[in-house]
Amino acid sequence: MFGARRAKSALDRPINRKFLGFTVSRNGAKLKLADKALDNLKGRVRERARRTRGSTFAAVVAEPGETGLGWKAYFGIAEVLSPLRDLDKWVLCPLRCHLWKQWGRAGYRELPKRGVSVRAAWHPSKSAHGPWRVSQTLALSIVLPLRFFERMGLPSLAPRQEFNSSNRRRRDPFVR
């Protein structure tokens, strides 16, 4: 009993410890997400975006959306927002990858139908790279932007920044 308690408790600097999925950043002692919490969410999204599950694409997008809402409610108090922004970008990759695999050989015809030039559609469709790398191409990011997934119910994990033209800086809309 006491051995388990000793393994959990330790005296160390806050930046070296994790508590309830959070850690403290090195600069300015701000609350930050632990790397393990980010990896757990990525694993959950990967599992739910697998193509072999036999679901419609709307259902595939809705499941990470539900997970994202709960995750945002819990981890929304983090002060270091760059991991959340990176995670927002990353979540789109498995979803784009799923749709690219669904299109299969018809992907070459789907991209021009959705507004990409024939030449730009040729590169991802004839690429020797796998679907994950193709999901990060410019053609798929044009055809399947963040707005497309937001309309399907995928929430953003990081708070939006609005552009203030008077001071030419971005500011957080939740901070006064």
C-alpha positions as CSV (number, residue, x, y, z in Angstrom):
1,M,0.0,0.0,0.0
2,F,2.7,2.4,0.9
3,G,4.8,1.5,-2.1
4,A,2.1,2.7,-4.5
5,R,1.7,5.9,-2.6
6,R,5.5,6.6,-2.8
7,A,5.5,6.0,-6.5
8,K,2.8,8.6,-7.0
9,S,4.1,11.3,-4.8
10,A,7.4,13.0,-5.2
11,L,9.2,16.3,-4.6
12,D,10.2,17.9,-7.8
13,R,9.9,21.1,-9.8
14,P,6.5,21.8,-11.2
15,I,7.7,21.7,-14.8
16,N,8.8,18.1,-14.3
17,R,5.5,16.8,-12.9
18,K,2.1,16.1,-14.4
19,F,-1.2,16.5,-12.5
20,L,-4.6,15.6,-13.9
21,G,-3.4,15.9,-17.5
22,F,-1.7,19.3,-16.9
23,T,1.8,20.5,-16.4
24,V,3.4,23.9,-15.9
25,S,5.3,25.6,-18.8
26,R,8.9,26.6,-18.5
27,N,8.3,30.2,-19.3
28,G,6.1,32.2,-16.9
29,A,4.6,29.3,-15.0
30,K,1.5,28.9,-17.2
31,L,-0.8,25.9,-17.2
32,K,-0.1,23.7,-20.1
33,L,-1.5,20.3,-21.4
34,A,0.7,17.3,-20.7
35,D,2.1,15.5,-23.7
36,K,0.5,12.2,-22.6
37,A,-3.0,13.9,-22.6
38,L,-2.4,15.1,-26.2
39,D,-1.3,11.6,-27.2
40,N,-4.4,10.0,-25.7
41,L,-6.7,12.3,-27.6
42,K,-4.8,11.7,-30.9
43,G,-5.2,7.9,-30.3
44,R,-8.9,8.3,-29.7
45,V,-9.4,10.4,-32.8
46,R,-7.3,7.9,-34.9
47,E,-9.4,5.0,-33.6
48,R,-12.7,6.7,-34.4
49,A,-11.6,7.9,-37.8
50,R,-10.6,4.4,-39.0
51,R,-12.2,3.6,-42.3
52,T,-13.0,0.0,-41.4
53,R,-15.8,0.9,-38.9
54,G,-18.6,0.9,-41.5
55,S,-20.0,4.3,-40.6
56,T,-21.0,7.3,-42.7
57,F,-18.6,10.2,-43.0
58,A,-21.0,12.4,-41.0
59,A,-20.9,9.9,-38.1
60,V,-17.1,9.7,-38.3
61,V,-16.9,13.5,-38.0
62,A,-19.5,13.6,-35.2
63,E,-17.6,11.2,-32.9
64,P,-14.4,13.2,-32.6
65,G,-16.7,16.2,-32.3
66,E,-18.3,14.8,-29.2
67,T,-14.9,13.8,-27.8
68,G,-13.6,17.3,-28.6
69,L,-16.4,19.0,-26.8
70,G,-15.8,17.0,-23.6
71,W,-12.0,17.5,-23.9
72,K,-12.4,21.2,-24.5
73,A,-14.6,21.5,-21.4
74,Y,-12.0,19.8,-19.3
75,F,-8.7,21.2,-20.8
76,G,-10.1,24.6,-21.8
77,I,-8.5,26.3,-18.8
78,A,-5.0,25.7,-20.3
79,E,-3.1,29.0,-20.7
80,V,-0.6,27.8,-23.3
81,L,-2.7,27.6,-26.4
82,S,-0.2,26.5,-29.1
83,P,-0.7,22.7,-28.4
84,L,-4.5,23.2,-28.8
85,R,-4.0,25.1,-32.1
86,D,-1.7,22.4,-33.4
87,L,-4.2,19.8,-32.3
88,D,-7.0,21.6,-34.2
89,K,-4.9,21.3,-37.4
90,W,-3.9,17.7,-36.7
91,V,-7.5,16.5,-36.1
92,L,-8.3,17.5,-39.7
93,C,-5.7,15.1,-41.1
94,P,-7.3,11.8,-40.1
95,L,-10.7,13.1,-41.3
96,R,-9.3,14.2,-44.7
97,C,-7.4,10.9,-44.9
98,H,-10.7,9.0,-44.3
99,L,-12.5,10.8,-47.0
100,W,-9.6,10.5,-49.5
101,K,-9.6,6.7,-48.9
102,Q,-13.3,6.6,-49.5
103,W,-13.0,8.5,-52.8
104,G,-10.3,5.9,-53.9
105,R,-9.5,6.2,-57.6
106,A,-12.3,8.7,-58.0
107,G,-10.3,11.3,-56.0
108,Y,-8.8,12.6,-59.2
109,R,-12.3,13.5,-60.4
110,E,-13.6,14.6,-57.0
111,L,-11.0,17.4,-56.5
112,P,-11.8,19.3,-59.7
113,K,-15.6,19.0,-59.0
114,R,-14.9,20.8,-55.7
115,G,-12.9,23.7,-57.1
116,V,-9.3,22.5,-57.6
117,S,-7.6,22.8,-60.9
118,V,-6.9,19.6,-62.8
119,R,-3.2,20.1,-62.5
120,A,-3.4,20.5,-58.7
121,A,-5.7,17.4,-58.5
122,W,-3.2,15.4,-60.5
123,H,-0.4,15.6,-57.9
124,P,-2.2,14.1,-54.8
125,S,-4.0,11.5,-56.9
126,K,-0.8,10.2,-58.6
127,S,1.4,10.6,-55.5
128,A,3.4,7.6,-54.3
129,H,2.9,8.7,-50.7
130,G,0.2,7.2,-48.6
131,P,-3.1,8.7,-47.7
132,W,-1.9,10.3,-44.5
133,R,0.7,12.4,-46.4
134,V,-1.8,13.2,-49.2
135,S,-4.3,14.4,-46.5
136,Q,-1.8,17.2,-45.7
137,T,-1.5,18.5,-49.3
138,L,-2.7,21.9,-50.4
139,A,-5.4,20.5,-52.7
140,L,-7.1,18.6,-49.9
141,S,-6.9,21.6,-47.6
142,I,-8.6,23.7,-50.2
143,V,-11.3,21.2,-50.9
144,L,-11.8,20.2,-47.3
145,P,-11.1,23.3,-45.2
146,L,-11.9,23.7,-41.5
147,R,-15.2,25.4,-42.4
148,F,-16.3,22.1,-44.1
149,F,-15.8,20.1,-40.9
150,E,-17.2,22.9,-38.6
151,R,-20.5,22.7,-40.6
152,M,-20.5,19.0,-40.0
153,G,-20.3,19.6,-36.2
154,L,-16.5,19.4,-35.5
155,P,-15.7,21.9,-32.7
156,S,-12.5,23.9,-32.5
157,L,-10.4,23.1,-29.4
158,A,-8.5,26.4,-29.3
159,P,-10.3,29.6,-28.7
160,R,-10.7,31.7,-31.8
161,Q,-8.5,34.8,-32.3
162,E,-10.0,37.8,-34.0
163,F,-8.0,40.3,-36.0
164,N,-8.1,43.8,-34.7
165,S,-7.1,46.2,-37.5
166,S,-6.5,49.2,-35.2
167,N,-3.4,47.7,-33.6
168,R,-2.7,45.0,-36.2
169,R,-2.4,42.3,-33.6
170,R,-4.5,39.3,-32.9
171,R,-6.2,39.2,-29.6
172,D,-8.2,36.6,-27.7
173,P,-12.0,37.3,-27.8
174,F,-12.4,35.9,-24.3
175,V,-10.0,38.3,-22.7
176,R,-10.9,41.9,-22.1
